[in-house]
């Protein structure tokens, strides 16, 4: 006698059956909506702050640049592009542009190579290199106001430390009106800027140097490459992304330079150390020609924006493409 055993049909709430496709789709949609809401909730505060503190001031400065406005009430005296035509007819502002270009060229030719040389030196096994790194980076931590007051005392004519040092080593003729001489003020100011900012670039270069695998240098050494060949063919190519970022930050900083110049010289003597930001401050907060100062700020913003976009398009493009490729490869 044979019997056929049929599976028992289970019914009730304990039935272990897969959910319908419609329920699964609704669950996925619900999870996507929750993820989207979570992302938005984190981004909204930052976007609100960015809009209120960045976008609105930029838009209002652009609006005010077309008015003759003293800064009180709302702008009403519309004058079109008169502020901009006045701007490029002003010899002080044209001088600001040339001084900005001079600072950029001096930074690229002197400050950044000096920072790179110090980074390469402190990347070696030097006794006490941690102390040297701290000492060279310390000026960057100081505020620009403290730095300005400090060097105003150091370069005080006849009484400052700089003149006393030169007198002590028999070079009295090199001292003088450091910040009061139109022929010396920009060189002295650049010296102060180099002392203040080279440590930041040095630390950037140190971080880039320490990310280069030592095996590459060892392989080049085995192949018979000397120190200069290893630096030129191994170190510089691998350090290039860091160098490009450093150049970008240096140029943008020169375009927007204000506080250090204002504390040390206030743009003097006779506008010979004035920058675009100092000129903008003078007209906006000293002469109450806020419409004209707004036009200066718009030109500064335009120069910075054009440089940033062009630099990203033609210089940083390969770095950004490499980062995008790496991220995509990581996801795969």
C-alpha positions in Angstrom: 0.0 0.0 0.0 1.4 3.3 -1.0 0.5 6.7 0.3 1.1 10.1 -1.2 2.3 12.8 1.2 1.2 16.2 0.1 2.8 19.3 1.6 0.8 20.9 4.3 -0.7 24.2 3.2 0.2 26.9 5.6 -2.1 29.7 6.2 -2.4 32.6 8.7 0.0 35.3 9.8 3.0 33.0 10.0 3.1 32.4 6.3 6.8 33.0 5.1 6.1 34.3 1.6 8.1 37.0 -0.3 6.3 40.4 -0.4 4.7 41.4 -3.6 6.8 43.3 -6.1 4.6 46.4 -5.5 5.4 46.4 -1.8 9.1 46.1 -2.5 9.1 49.0 -4.9 7.2 51.1 -2.4 9.8 50.2 0.3 12.7 51.3 -2.0 10.9 54.5 -2.9 10.4 55.2 0.8 14.0 54.6 1.6 15.1 56.9 -1.3 12.8 59.6 0.0 14.2 59.3 3.5 17.8 59.4 2.2 17.0 62.5 0.1 15.3 64.2 3.1 18.3 63.4 5.3 20.7 64.9 2.8 18.6 68.0 2.3 18.2 68.5 6.1 22.0 68.6 6.4 22.6 70.8 3.4 19.9 73.5 4.0 21.6 75.3 6.9 24.9 75.5 5.0 23.1 76.7 1.8 21.1 79.3 3.8 24.3 80.7 5.4 26.1 80.7 2.0 23.2 82.5 0.4 22.8 85.1 3.2 26.5 85.7 3.9 28.0 85.3 0.3 25.5 85.4 -2.5 23.4 88.3 -1.2 26.4 90.6 -0.5 27.8 89.8 -4.0 24.5 90.6 -5.6 24.0 93.8 -3.6 27.5 95.0 -4.3 26.9 94.5 -8.0 23.6 96.4 -7.7 25.2 99.3 -5.7 28.1 99.6 -8.2 25.6 101.3 -10.6 24.7 104.1 -8.1 26.2 107.1 -6.5 25.7 106.0 -2.9 27.1 107.1 0.4 26.1 103.9 2.3 23.0 105.2 4.1 19.5 104.2 3.1 18.9 102.5 -0.2 20.8 103.4 -3.4 18.7 105.8 -5.5 21.1 108.0 -7.6 21.5 105.7 -10.6 24.6 106.6 -12.7 25.0 103.5 -14.9 28.6 102.4 -15.6 30.1 105.7 -14.5 31.8 104.1 -11.4 33.5 101.6 -13.7 34.6 104.1 -16.2 36.0 106.3 -13.4 37.7 103.2 -12.0 39.8 102.5 -15.0 40.6 106.2 -15.4 41.9 106.4 -11.8 45.7 106.2 -11.7 45.6 104.8 -8.1 43.5 101.8 -9.2 45.7 101.2 -12.2 48.6 101.3 -9.9 46.8 98.8 -7.7 46.6 96.4 -10.6 50.3 96.8 -11.3 51.2 96.3 -7.7 49.0 93.2 -7.6 50.8 91.8 -10.6 54.2 92.6 -9.0 53.3 90.7 -5.8 52.1 87.7 -7.8 55.3 87.6 -9.8 57.5 88.0 -6.7 55.5 85.3 -4.9 55.9 82.8 -7.8 59.6 83.7 -8.4 60.9 84.0 -4.8 58.4 83.0 -2.1 57.2 79.7 -3.4 60.7 78.4 -4.5 62.1 79.4 -1.1 59.2 77.5 0.6 59.9 74.5 -1.6 63.6 74.5 -0.8 62.9 74.6 2.9 60.4 71.8 2.6 62.9 69.6 0.7 65.6 70.4 3.3 63.3 69.6 6.3 62.1 66.4 4.6 65.6 65.0 5.1 66.8 63.4 8.3 67.8 66.6 10.0 68.4 66.8 13.7 65.6 68.9 15.3 63.6 69.1 12.1 60.3 69.0 14.1 61.4 72.2 15.9 62.3 73.9 12.6 59.0 73.0 11.1 57.2 74.5 14.1 59.3 77.7 14.0 58.8 78.2 10.3 55.0 77.5 10.4 54.5 79.7 13.5 54.3 83.1 11.7 51.3 81.8 9.6 49.4 81.2 12.9 49.9 84.8 14.0 47.2 87.2 12.9 48.0 89.8 10.2 47.4 92.6 12.7 50.0 91.3 15.1 52.4 90.7 12.2 51.9 94.2 11.0 52.5 95.9 14.4 55.5 93.7 14.9 57.2 94.6 11.7 56.2 98.3 12.0 58.3 98.2 15.2 61.2 96.2 13.6 61.4 98.6 10.6 60.9 101.8 12.5 63.4 104.4 11.0 66.5 104.8 13.2 65.0 103.0 16.2 63.9 99.6 14.9 65.7 96.3 15.2 66.5 96.2 11.5 68.5 99.5 11.6 70.3 98.4 14.8 71.3 95.1 13.2 72.6 96.8 10.0 74.5 99.3 12.1 76.1 96.5 14.2 77.5 94.8 11.1 78.7 98.0 9.4 75.9 98.3 6.8 74.4 101.6 8.0 73.7 102.8 4.5 71.2 100.0 3.8 68.8 101.2 6.5 66.4 104.0 6.2 62.7 104.8 5.7 61.7 101.2 5.1 57.9 101.8 4.8 58.1 105.5 4.1 60.3 105.4 1.0 58.3 104.9 -2.2 61.2 102.9 -3.7 61.6 100.6 -0.7 58.1 100.1 0.6 57.0 97.3 -1.8 60.2 95.3 -1.3 59.9 95.6 2.5 56.2 94.7 2.4 57.0 91.6 0.3 59.7 90.6 2.8 57.0 90.8 5.6 54.6 88.8 3.4 57.2 86.1 2.8 58.0 85.8 6.5 54.2 85.5 7.2 53.1 83.1 4.5 56.0 80.9 3.3 55.6 78.5 6.3 52.1 77.6 5.0 53.3 76.7 1.6 56.3 74.9 3.1 53.9 72.6 5.1 51.9 72.0 1.9 55.0 70.9 0.1 56.1 68.8 3.1 52.8 66.9 3.0 53.2 66.3 -0.7 56.8 65.2 -0.3 55.9 62.7 2.4 53.2 61.2 0.2 55.8 60.2 -2.5 56.7 56.5 -2.1 60.3 56.0 -1.0 60.7 53.0 -3.3 60.7 55.4 -6.3 63.7 57.3 -5.0 65.4 54.1 -4.1 64.8 52.7 -7.6 66.2 55.9 -9.2 69.2 55.7 -6.9 69.9 52.1 -8.0 69.7 53.3 -11.6 72.4 55.8 -10.9 70.4 59.0 -10.7 72.0 61.8 -8.7 70.2 64.1 -6.2 69.3 66.7 -8.9 68.1 64.0 -11.3 65.9 62.4 -8.6 64.5 65.7 -7.7 63.8 66.7 -11.3 62.5 63.4 -12.6 60.8 61.9 -9.5 60.0 64.5 -6.9 58.8 67.4 -9.1 56.4 65.4 -11.3 54.8 63.7 -8.3 54.7 67.0 -6.4 53.1 68.9 -9.3 49.5 68.7 -8.0 50.6 70.3 -4.7 52.6 72.9 -6.5 49.5 73.8 -8.6 47.3 74.2 -5.6 50.0 76.4 -3.9 50.3 78.7 -6.9 46.5 79.1 -7.0 46.3 80.0 -3.3 49.2 82.4 -3.6 47.7 84.3 -6.6 44.3 84.6 -5.0 45.9 85.8 -1.8 47.8 88.5 -3.6 44.6 89.7 -5.4 42.7 90.0 -2.1 45.6 91.2 0.1 44.3 93.8 2.6 44.8 93.4 6.4 48.6 93.2 6.4 49.0 96.2 4.2 46.4 98.2 6.1 48.1 97.6 9.4 51.6 98.3 8.2 51.3 101.2 5.7 47.6 101.9 5.2 48.5 102.1 1.5 51.2 104.8 1.9 53.3 106.6 1.2 51.3 108.4 -1.4 49.5 105.2 -2.5 52.8 103.4 -3.3 51.8 100.2 -1.3 48.1 100.4 -1.9 46.2 97.3 -3.1 42.7 97.0 -4.6 41.3 95.9 -1.2 42.9 98.9 0.5 41.5 101.3 -2.1 38.1 99.8 -1.7 38.2 100.2 2.0 39.4 103.8 1.7 36.6 104.8 -0.5 33.9 102.7 1.2 34.7 103.4 4.9 36.8 106.6 4.9 35.2 108.7 2.1 31.7 107.1 2.2 31.7 106.6 -1.6 30.2 103.1 -1.3 29.0 102.9 -4.8 32.5 103.4 -6.2 33.9 101.0 -3.6 31.3 98.5 -4.7 32.6 98.8 -8.3 36.1 98.1 -7.0 34.8 95.0 -5.2 33.0 93.8 -8.3 36.2 94.1 -10.4 38.2 92.3 -7.7 35.6 89.5 -7.7 35.6 89.4 -11.5 39.4 89.1 -11.6 39.4 86.3 -9.0 36.6 84.5 -10.7 38.1 84.6 -14.2 41.5 83.5 -12.8 40.0 80.7 -10.8 37.9 79.3 -13.7 40.8 79.6 -16.2 43.2 78.0 -13.8 40.8 75.2 -13.1 40.1 74.7 -16.9 43.7 74.8 -18.1 45.9 73.9 -15.1 43.9 71.8 -12.6 41.9 69.9 -15.2 44.1 66.8 -15.2 44.2 66.7 -11.3 40.4 66.9 -11.2 39.9 64.3 -13.9 42.3 62.0 -12.0 40.3 62.5 -8.8 37.0 61.7 -10.5 38.5 58.6 -12.1 39.8 57.4 -8.7 36.4 57.9 -7.1 34.6 56.0 -9.8 37.1 53.2 -9.6 36.6 53.0 -5.9 32.9 52.6 -6.4 33.3 49.8 -8.8 
